[in-house]
Amino acid sequence: MRKYGVSEQPTRLVAYCRVSSNAQKPDLKNQRRILEEFCMAKGLADVEFIEEVVDGLNFKRKKFTVLMDAVGRGEIGTLIIAHKDRLTRFGFEWYAHYAEVNGCEMLVLNQERLSPEQEMVQDLMTIVHCFSSRLYGLQNYRTIARAYQQLLRRQSRSCKQFQGRIC
């Protein structure tokens, strides 16, 4: 039952799968298979599967945003995920609370328990990985931009030489 607003029972069952990159698509299929097996074992029917290939630190994920909007409207009765970091890299407890106050039960299959130190190390590694990936992407962008500028300079020189022959 929803605590805020409408008091009707949410009925949708949603399983959310996410990986960070296209290179991890096989992991996405495996994640979905595990969730499907879990749903069949628990006798859960009519489960909607949402799959995304996007970084978990990106809070502007299209499908994630639509899912959270549906949770906020009280439309989702159960949200099933393989591991809490598949939903979000940081702030999972807030999203779990948000789901609860909107009548959504959150089922997390892998309930790995880490010590506070292990959790902090894992969070720091995630942050370092995220920013190093952005830096690597920026370096690639700069390399491509430099190559494009060189190409434009060469074309400009070729045009000037060509124009000099005509005149």
C-alpha positions in Angstrom: 0.0 0.0 0.0 1.3 3.4 -0.9 1.9 5.7 2.0 1.7 9.0 0.1 -1.1 9.9 -2.3 -3.1 7.1 -4.0 -3.8 4.0 -1.8 -4.3 1.4 -4.5 -2.0 -1.7 -4.7 0.8 -1.4 -7.2 0.8 -4.5 -9.5 3.7 -4.3 -11.8 6.6 -6.6 -11.3 9.9 -5.3 -12.8 13.3 -6.9 -13.1 16.0 -4.4 -13.8 19.3 -5.4 -15.4 22.2 -3.1 -16.1 25.8 -3.2 -17.3 28.2 -0.3 -17.9 29.5 -1.0 -21.4 28.8 -2.9 -24.6 31.7 -5.1 -23.8 29.7 -6.4 -20.9 26.6 -7.4 -22.9 27.2 -11.1 -22.2 27.0 -10.2 -18.5 23.7 -8.5 -19.2 22.3 -11.7 -20.8 23.6 -13.7 -17.8 22.0 -11.2 -15.4 18.7 -11.5 -17.1 18.9 -15.3 -17.1 19.6 -15.4 -13.4 16.6 -13.1 -12.7 14.3 -15.1 -15.0 15.3 -18.3 -13.1 14.7 -16.6 -9.8 11.2 -15.4 -10.9 10.3 -18.9 -12.2 11.5 -20.5 -8.9 9.4 -18.0 -6.9 6.4 -18.4 -9.2 6.4 -14.8 -10.2 4.5 -14.2 -13.4 4.2 -11.3 -15.9 7.5 -9.9 -14.9 8.7 -6.9 -17.1 12.4 -6.9 -17.8 14.2 -3.6 -18.2 17.8 -3.8 -19.6 20.3 -0.9 -19.9 23.8 -0.5 -21.1 25.0 2.6 -19.2 27.2 3.6 -16.3 25.6 3.2 -12.9 26.9 6.6 -11.9 24.8 8.2 -14.6 21.6 9.3 -13.0 20.1 10.5 -16.3 19.7 6.9 -17.6 16.5 6.9 -19.7 15.1 3.6 -18.6 16.2 4.1 -15.0 14.5 7.5 -14.9 11.3 6.0 -16.3 11.4 3.2 -13.8 12.0 5.6 -10.8 9.1 7.8 -12.0 6.8 4.7 -12.1 8.0 3.7 -8.6 7.2 7.3 -7.5 3.7 7.0 -8.9 3.1 3.8 -7.0 2.9 1.6 -10.1 5.6 -0.9 -9.3 4.8 -3.5 -6.7 8.1 -5.4 -6.8 11.5 -4.4 -8.2 13.9 -7.2 -8.6 17.6 -6.7 -9.2 20.6 -9.1 -9.2 22.8 -6.9 -7.0 22.3 -3.4 -5.5 25.0 -1.9 -7.7 23.0 -2.9 -10.8 20.4 -0.2 -9.8 22.9 2.4 -8.7 26.5 2.7 -7.7 25.9 5.1 -4.9 22.9 5.9 -2.7 21.2 2.5 -2.9 19.7 3.0 0.6 17.9 6.2 -0.6 16.4 4.4 -3.6 15.4 1.5 -1.4 13.7 3.9 1.0 12.0 5.7 -2.0 10.7 2.4 -3.3 9.4 1.4 0.2 7.5 4.7 0.8 5.9 4.3 -2.6 4.7 0.8 -2.0 7.4 -1.0 -3.9 9.1 -4.1 -2.5 12.8 -4.3 -3.6 14.2 -7.8 -4.0 18.0 -8.0 -4.2 19.3 -11.4 -5.1 22.9 -11.0 -4.1 22.9 -9.8 -0.5 26.7 -9.5 -0.2 27.7 -8.0 3.1 30.8 -5.9 3.2 32.6 -4.4 6.2 32.5 -0.6 6.3 36.2 -0.6 5.2 35.5 -2.9 2.3 32.5 -0.8 1.2 34.6 2.4 1.3 37.4 0.8 -0.7 34.8 -0.5 -3.2 33.2 3.0 -3.5 36.6 4.7 -4.0 37.6 2.1 -6.7 34.3 2.9 -8.4 34.9 6.6 -8.3 38.5 6.2 -9.6 37.3 3.9 -12.4 34.5 6.3 -13.4 36.8 9.3 -13.6 39.6 7.5 -15.3 37.1 6.3 -17.9 36.0 9.8 -18.4 39.6 11.0 -18.7 40.4 8.2 -21.2 37.3 9.2 -23.2 38.4 12.8 -23.1 41.9 11.8 -24.3 40.3 9.9 -27.2 38.2 12.9 -28.0 41.2 15.1 -28.0 43.1 12.7 -30.3 40.2 12.6 -32.7 39.9 16.4 -32.6 43.6 16.8 -33.3 43.4 14.4 -36.2 40.4 16.3 -37.6 42.2 19.6 -37.3 45.2 18.2 -39.1 43.0 16.9 -41.9 41.3 20.3 -42.2 44.7 22.0 -42.4 45.8 19.6 -45.1 42.6 20.2 -47.1 43.0 24.0 -46.6 46.6 23.8 -47.9 45.5 21.7 -50.9 42.7 24.2 -51.7 45.2 27.1 -51.6 47.6 25.3 -53.8 44.8 24.4 -56.2 43.5 28.0 -56.3 47.1 29.3 -56.9 47.3 27.2 -60.1 44.0 28.5 -61.4 44.9 32.2 -61.0 
